[in-house]
Amino acid sequence: MKNLLFLLLLTVLFTNTLSAQELNNFKEAKNRNQKSIKQNAVYIDRIDSLMAKSYERGLFNGNVLIVKNDKIIYQKSYGFTDETKQTALNDKSIFNIGSIAKEFNAVAIMMLVERGLLNLDDTISKFNLGLPKWSEKVTIRQLINYASGIPRIDPIVPKNDEEAWKILRNNDNLLFEPGTNYRYDNGNVFLQRRIIEKVTGVSFQEFVTKNIIKPLKMTNSVFDPKFGSKNRTSCYDFDNVRCPEMQFISGWLWVDINDLYKWIEAMNSNRLISKESFQTLLKNPYAIDEGGSLGRYLEKDELQRHNGVSYKFESIFLNDFKNNITIILLSNNLNRVWDLGYIIHNLMLGKDYEIPKKSIYQAIRKESLNDVNKAIETYYLLKENSKNEYSFENPGELNKLGYELLKLGKINESITVFKLATKEFSKDANGFDSLGEAYFTIKQYDLALDSYKKAIILGGTNGNAEKMIEKIDKIKAK
């Protein structure tokens, strides 16, 4: 009671010393703060309901963190660290963030540019990396924007840096003339990291640790952690089968959700590189609609979006500069992080949104592997009895199932699913394109042509149907 009286007295004394204008400003600020608190409370309730329902429906297993006006307004963990489901996730759980980790080498490059140690228009031949003659054409600027045309490094083939070097050093041909096209490929990332090492004289990991991780106090970030490392998660699939352990080129930073936010905030506030350098990385001059080292920048909305996938790990962040909102989702179960990221964003902008429904793909997937006809019976039963509970409006659900069967060599079963998809979504060009691919796989060219032509009539699939028709015509002409 004494403390309350003291505060009231201070408030009276304080307001008596203010001018009328100052008092008015003080009241307006107080009202804005109260309004913001109330609005945040609304966000929190709605987001919590959204995430809890998504977890309950098997659509999210991971960590989420949401920031508004530089304050964390929501943070929570849902689910487990691995397929055993014995250990619950927490905010210290570290995830493989896939392509988002490529930001660290790009920013390290810009740090060296700002220090005058290299130039973005330097050709990579300058660094004596033992590469073929094409290195005289390719610049660092093209590397960081995936416009280099250098030989492709498959996401799975090289099991270490030595194998990656062999691929690049033993291939004399570029995929395209540097600066004339775009190809998102890990070869660009690999060479960025090796150039950083050449310029600094230390490993890529050492440079990032000293110049990024420690200054930002990213205390729970680890390069290439082995299975069993502290706080490390493992990804797993719908059947609770653990993903294979990654054997690939080095330099992938695993982070917890707090450290990832520290990184995003450091970029937003220009703590590591200048605003100009940040903009250089944000906007890809070679492929505006594709994005670059920092993901995709949607200039009209002033929105940065970056997502990363590695096996069944999937992460995304939305960095809304206009509305000062940051949304981060990290998952180890290949969930609906993309959809949920945008749903949360719409929610916070006051736009309409829907809580995602259960996946019909997940509901009939197992059954389809054993008996596709029974799976389709289940599909129709669920549609009749649980239409509002499952995602029957999304053609991608059946398309995903069809492609899974196709990859497993169950071609007739995949055709059955694709035919269901074209029946259920008769105006979806992509469904007919997929059906055409399945027919093409078993050399039923006339049926494939028919499907591809229907895809074109319905609006096409970015030229793929036309290319396949041309390919089939050449095969039939022989």
C-alpha positions in Angstrom: 0.0 0.0 0.0 2.9 2.4 0.9 4.5 1.7 -2.5 1.3 2.5 -4.3 0.8 5.8 -2.5 4.4 6.7 -3.2 3.9 6.0 -6.9 0.7 8.1 -7.0 2.6 11.0 -5.3 5.4 10.8 -7.8 2.9 10.8 -10.7 1.2 13.9 -9.3 4.5 15.7 -8.8 5.6 14.6 -12.2 2.5 15.8 -14.0 2.5 19.1 -12.1 5.9 19.9 -13.6 4.9 19.2 -17.2 3.6 21.7 -19.7 0.1 21.1 -21.2 1.7 19.8 -24.4 4.1 17.5 -22.6 1.3 16.1 -20.5 -0.8 15.5 -23.6 2.2 13.7 -25.2 2.7 11.6 -22.1 -1.0 10.6 -22.0 -0.9 9.7 -25.7 2.2 7.5 -25.2 0.6 5.8 -22.3 -2.6 5.1 -24.3 -0.6 3.8 -27.2 1.3 1.5 -24.8 -1.9 0.2 -23.3 -3.4 -0.3 -26.7 -0.3 -2.2 -27.8 -0.5 -4.5 -24.7 -4.1 -5.3 -25.4 -3.4 -6.0 -29.1 -0.5 -8.2 -28.2 -2.8 -10.1 -25.8 -5.2 -10.7 -28.7 -2.3 -11.9 -30.9 -1.1 -14.3 -28.3 -4.5 -15.9 -27.7 -5.1 -16.4 -31.4 -1.5 -17.6 -32.2 -1.7 -20.0 -29.3 -4.9 -21.5 -30.5 -3.5 -21.8 -34.0 -0.3 -23.5 -33.0 -2.0 -25.8 -30.4 -4.5 -26.9 -33.0 -1.8 -27.4 -35.7 0.2 -29.6 -33.3 -2.9 -31.6 -32.3 -3.6 -32.2 -36.0 0.0 -33.4 -36.7 0.9 -30.3 -38.7 3.7 -28.9 -36.6 6.4 -30.3 -34.4 9.0 -27.6 -33.5 9.6 -24.2 -32.0 8.0 -20.9 -32.8 9.0 -17.3 -31.9 7.2 -14.1 -32.9 8.5 -10.6 -32.4 6.5 -7.3 -32.8 8.1 -3.9 -32.4 11.4 -5.5 -31.2 9.7 -7.4 -28.4 9.1 -11.1 -28.2 5.4 -11.5 -27.9 5.1 -15.3 -28.3 7.5 -18.2 -27.9 6.7 -21.9 -27.5 7.8 -25.4 -28.2 5.6 -28.1 -29.5 6.5 -31.8 -29.7 9.7 -33.8 -29.5 13.4 -33.8 -30.3 13.4 -37.1 -32.2 11.4 -40.1 -33.3 11.4 -41.8 -29.9 9.2 -39.0 -28.6 10.9 -39.3 -25.2 12.4 -35.8 -24.9 10.3 -32.6 -25.3 11.6 -29.7 -27.4 12.6 -26.5 -25.6 14.0 -23.2 -26.6 17.6 -24.6 -26.3 16.9 -27.3 -28.9 19.1 -26.8 -31.9 17.9 -27.5 -35.5 19.5 -27.9 -38.9 18.1 -24.8 -40.6 19.1 -25.8 -44.1 19.6 -23.0 -46.6 19.1 -20.3 -43.9 22.7 -21.3 -42.8 24.0 -20.0 -46.1 23.4 -16.5 -44.9 26.4 -16.8 -42.6 28.9 -17.2 -45.5 27.3 -14.4 -47.5 27.5 -12.0 -44.6 31.1 -13.1 -43.9 31.9 -12.2 -47.5 30.4 -8.7 -47.1 32.3 -8.2 -43.9 35.5 -8.9 -45.8 34.4 -6.5 -48.5 33.8 -3.7 -46.0 37.3 -4.4 -44.5 38.8 -4.0 -48.0 40.1 -7.6 -48.2 38.2 -8.5 -51.3 35.9 -7.0 -54.0 32.6 -8.4 -55.1 33.7 -8.1 -58.7 36.9 -10.1 -58.1 37.0 -13.2 -60.2 37.5 -16.4 -58.2 40.7 -17.2 -60.2 42.3 -14.5 -58.0 42.3 -16.8 -55.0 44.3 -19.7 -56.6 41.9 -22.4 -55.7 43.1 -24.8 -58.4 39.9 -24.5 -60.4 39.6 -24.8 -64.2 39.7 -21.9 -66.6 36.1 -21.0 -66.0 37.2 -19.5 -62.7 38.5 -16.5 -64.7 35.0 -15.6 -65.7 33.1 -16.1 -62.4 32.9 -13.3 -59.8 32.1 -13.3 -56.1 29.0 -11.2 -56.8 27.8 -14.0 -59.1 28.5 -16.6 -56.4 26.5 -14.9 -53.7 23.6 -14.5 -56.2 23.7 -18.0 -57.6 24.3 -16.6 -61.1 27.8 -18.2 -61.6 27.0 -21.1 -63.8 29.6 -23.3 -62.0 29.3 -27.1 -62.1 26.5 -28.5 -59.9 27.1 -30.0 -56.5 24.3 -32.4 -55.8 22.8 -32.0 -52.3 23.7 -35.7 -51.5 26.6 -36.8 -53.6 29.7 -35.3 -52.0 30.2 -36.7 -48.6 32.9 -34.2 -47.6 34.8 -31.2 -48.8 37.4 -33.3 -50.7 34.7 -34.9 -52.9 33.2 -31.4 -53.5 36.6 -30.2 -54.7 36.9 -33.1 -57.1 33.6 -32.3 -58.7 34.5 -28.6 -59.2 38.2 -29.1 -60.2 37.5 -32.0 -62.7 34.7 -30.3 -64.6 35.8 -27.9 -67.3 32.3 -26.7 -68.4 30.0 -24.1 -66.9 26.3 -24.7 -66.9 25.8 -21.2 -68.4 27.7 -18.0 -69.1 28.2 -16.3 -65.7 25.6 -13.6 -65.0 23.1 -14.8 -67.7 21.0 -17.2 -65.7 20.3 -18.4 -62.2 20.8 -21.8 -60.5 20.4 -22.3 -56.8 23.2 -24.7 -56.0 25.5 -25.6 -53.1 28.6 -25.2 -55.3 28.3 -21.4 -54.9 28.1 -21.8 -51.1 31.1 -24.2 -51.0 33.3 -21.7 -52.9 32.2 -18.7 -50.8 33.4 -20.6 -47.7 36.7 -21.5 -49.3 37.4 -17.9 -50.5 36.7 -16.7 -46.9 39.3 -19.2 -45.7 41.8 -18.2 -48.4 41.5 -14.5 -47.5 41.5 -14.8 -43.7 43.9 -17.7 -43.3 41.5 -19.4 -40.8 38.7 -22.0 -41.3 35.3 -20.7 -42.3 34.0 -22.0 -38.9 36.7 -20.1 -37.0 36.0 -16.8 -38.8 32.2 -17.0 -38.2 32.7 -18.0 -34.6 35.0 -15.1 -33.9 33.3 -12.4 -36.0 29.6 -13.4 -35.7 28.7 -16.0 -33.1 30.7 -14.5 -30.2 29.8 -10.8 -30.8 26.1 -11.7 -31.1 26.3 -14.0 -28.0 24.8 -16.9 -30.0 25.7 -19.2 -27.2 23.9 -22.3 -28.4 25.0 -22.4 -32.0 27.1 -25.3 -33.3 28.8 -26.2 -36.6 28.0 -29.6 -38.0 27.0 -31.2 -34.6 27.3 -35.0 -34.4 24.5 -37.2 -33.3 24.3 -37.1 -29.5 25.6 -33.5 -29.2 24.0 -31.4 -26.5 20.5 -30.0 -27.4 20.7 -31.5 -30.9 17.5 -32.6 -32.5 17.0 -35.3 -35.1 14.5 -35.2 -37.9 12.0 -38.0 -38.5 9.2 -38.8 -40.9 5.5 -39.5 -40.6 6.3 -43.1 -39.8 8.5 -42.0 -36.9 11.6 -43.2 -38.8 14.7 -41.1 -38.2 16.3 -39.4 -41.1 19.8 -40.5 -42.2 22.6 -38.5 -40.7 23.9 -35.8 -43.0 27.3 -36.4 -44.7 28.0 -33.4 -46.8 30.2 -30.4 -47.2 31.3 -28.7 -44.0 30.2 -25.4 -42.4 26.5 -25.8 -41.6 25.5 -23.9 -38.5 22.8 -25.4 -36.3 21.0 -22.9 -34.1 18.3 -22.7 -31.5 15.4 -20.3 -32.1 16.8 -17.6 -29.8 20.1 -17.5 -31.6 18.4 -17.3 -35.0 16.5 -14.3 -33.8 19.7 -12.7 -32.5 21.0 -13.1 -36.0 18.0 -11.6 -37.7 17.9 -8.7 -35.3 21.6 -8.0 -36.0 20.9 -7.9 -39.7 18.0 -5.6 -39.2 20.0 -3.2 -37.0 23.2 -3.3 -39.1 25.3 -4.5 -36.3 27.6 -6.7 -38.4 27.4 -5.1 -41.9 26.2 -1.8 -43.2 22.7 -1.1 -44.5 24.2 -0.9 -48.0 25.8 -4.3 -47.7 22.6 -5.8 -46.3 20.7 -4.4 -49.3 23.3 -5.8 -51.7 22.6 -9.3 -50.3 18.9 -8.8 -50.1 18.3 -7.9 -53.7 19.5 -10.2 -56.4 20.3 -8.2 -59.5 20.4 -11.3 -61.7 17.1 -12.9 -60.6 14.8 -10.5 -58.8 12.0 -13.1 -58.4 14.3 -15.9 -57.2 16.1 -14.4 -54.3 19.7 -14.7 -53.2 21.8 -15.2 -50.2 19.3 -13.9 -47.7 16.3 -15.6 -49.2 13.6 -13.8 -51.2 12.9 -10.1 -50.8 9.3 -9.1 -51.7 10.0 -5.4 -52.3 6.3 -4.3 -52.6 5.6 -5.7 -49.1 9.0 -4.9 -47.7 9.2 -8.5 -46.6 12.2 -10.8 -46.4 11.3 -14.5 -46.5 13.9 -17.3 -46.1 13.2 -21.0 -45.7 15.5 -24.0 -45.4 14.9 -27.7 -45.9 17.3 -30.6 -45.1 15.9 -34.1 -45.1 12.8 -33.6 -42.8 14.1 -30.5 -41.1 12.2 -27.4 -42.3 12.6 -23.8 -41.1 11.2 -20.4 -42.2 11.4 -16.8 -41.1 9.3 -13.9 -42.3 11.0 -10.5 -41.6 8.4 -7.8 -42.2 10.3 -4.4 -42.2 7.1 -2.4 -42.9 5.2 -3.6 -39.8 8.2 -4.5 -37.7 7.2 -8.1 -37.3 9.5 -11.2 -37.3 8.1 -14.7 -37.4 10.3 -17.8 -37.0 9.4 -21.5 -37.1 11.8 -24.4 -36.8 10.7 -28.0 -37.3 12.3 -31.4 -37.4 9.3 -33.2 -38.9 8.8 -31.5 -42.3 5.7 -29.8 -41.2 3.5 -26.9 -42.5 6.0 -24.2 -41.5 5.6 -22.3 -44.7 1.8 -22.2 -44.4 1.9 -21.5 -40.7 4.4 -18.6 -41.2 2.0 -16.9 -43.6 -1.0 -17.6 -41.5 0.6 -16.0 -38.5 1.6 -13.0 -40.6 -2.0 -12.6 -41.9 -3.3 -12.9 -38.4 -1.0 -10.1 -37.1 -1.9 -7.9 -40.0 -5.6 -8.3 -39.2 -6.3 -10.3 -42.4 -8.5 -13.3 -42.7 -6.9 -16.6 -41.8 -7.8 -20.2 -41.2 -6.4 -22.9 -38.9 -4.9 -25.6 -41.2 -7.0 -28.7 -41.5 -5.7 -32.3 -41.0 -3.6 -33.6 -44.0 -5.6 -36.0 -46.2 -2.2 -37.0 -47.6 -1.1 -38.2 -44.1 -4.5 -39.8 -43.5 -4.3 -42.2 -46.5 -0.6 -42.4 -47.1 0.2 -45.6 -45.3 -2.8 -47.4 -46.7 -2.0 -46.3 -50.2 1.4 -48.0 -49.9 -0.3 -51.4 -49.4 -3.6 -51.0 -51.2 -4.2 -47.9 -53.2 -7.8 -48.8 -53.9 -8.6 -49.1 -50.2 -6.9 -45.8 -49.6 -9.2 -44.2 -52.1 -12.2 -45.7 -50.4 -10.9 -44.2 -47.2 -10.5 -40.9 -49.0 -14.2 -40.8 -50.0 -15.4 -42.0 -46.6 -13.5 -39.2 -44.8 -14.8 -36.7 -47.4 -18.3 -37.8 -46.7 -18.0 -37.9 -42.9 -15.2 -35.5 -42.0 -15.1 -32.9 -44.8 -14.6 -30.0 -42.4 -11.7 -31.7 -40.6 -9.4 -32.6 -43.5 -7.8 -30.6 -46.3 -9.9 -31.7 -49.3 -9.6 -28.2 -50.9 -5.8 -28.5 -51.6 -4.8 -30.4 -54.8 -1.2 -30.5 -53.5 -2.2 -33.2 -51.0 -3.0 -35.8 -53.6 -0.2 -34.6 -55.9 2.3 -35.2 -53.1 1.0 -38.7 -52.5 1.1 -39.5 -56.2 4.7 -38.4 -56.5 5.7 -40.4 -53.4 4.3 -43.5 -55.0 6.0 -42.7 -58.3 9.4 -42.3 -56.6 8.9 -45.7 -54.9 8.3 -47.3 -58.3 4.6 -47.9 -57.7 3.7 -46.4 -61.0 0.3 -47.9 -61.5 -0.6 -46.8 -58.0 0.6 -43.3 -58.7 -1.5 -43.1 -61.8 -4.5 -44.2 -59.8 -3.9 -41.3 -57.3 -3.2 -38.7 -60.1 -6.4 -39.8 -61.8 -8.2 -39.2 -58.6 -6.6 -35.8 -58.3 -7.6 -34.8 -61.9 -11.2 -35.9 -61.1 -11.4 -34.0 -57.8 -9.6 -30.9 -59.2 -10.6 -30.9 -62.8 -9.4 -27.4 -63.4 -5.9 -27.9 -61.9 -3.3 -27.9 -64.6 -0.6 -29.3 -62.3 -2.6 -32.5 -61.7 -2.8 -33.3 -65.4 0.9 -32.5 -65.8 1.7 -35.0 -63.0 -0.6 -37.6 -64.6 1.2 -37.1 -67.9 4.6 -37.7 -66.2 3.4 -40.9 -64.7 2.1 -42.1 -68.1 5.4 -41.1 -69.7 7.4 -43.1 -67.1 5.7 -46.3 -68.4 5.9 -45.2 -72.0 2.2 -44.8 -72.5 2.9 -41.8 -74.7 -0.6 -41.2 -76.2 -2.1 -41.0 -72.7 0.8 -38.8 -71.6 0.2 -36.5 -74.6 -3.5 -36.3 -73.7 -2.8 -35.3 -70.1 -0.1 -32.7 -71.1 -2.5 -31.1 -73.6 -5.2 -30.8 -71.0 -2.6 -29.1 -68.7 -1.9 -26.5 -71.4 -5.6 -25.8 -72.0 -6.0 -25.2 -68.2 -3.2 -22.7 -68.1 -0.1 -24.7 -68.4 2.7 -25.5 -66.0 5.4 -22.9 -66.8 6.3 -24.5 -70.1 6.9 -28.1 -68.8 3.9 -29.6 -70.6 5.1 -28.0 -73.9 8.6 -29.4 -73.4 7.3 -32.9 -72.6 5.0 -32.9 -75.7 8.0 -31.9 -77.8 10.0 -34.7 -76.2 7.3 -37.3 -76.8 6.8 -36.2 -80.4 10.6 -36.8 -81.0 10.4 -40.2 -79.4 7.4 -41.2 -81.6 9.0 -39.9 -84.7 11.9 -42.3 -84.5 
